[in-house]
């Protein structure tokens, strides 16, 4: 009996190669979209500090949560 040489890709190799391709495509898209976006500029008169602000929706949450 002679063995037939097949070039079939087994299941694990297929998924390994497919995941590498998807990862590379995702990285490329992330790089392209990152170069197109610009950082948002803060509004005039807005506080530049990163401190906590108790706004209306936060007060409403506290009211509903009974804090």
Secondary structure, 3 states (H helix, E strand, C coil): CCCCCCCCCCHHHHHHHHHHHHHHHHHHHHHHHHHHCCCCCCCCCCCCCCCCCCCHHHHHHHHHHCC
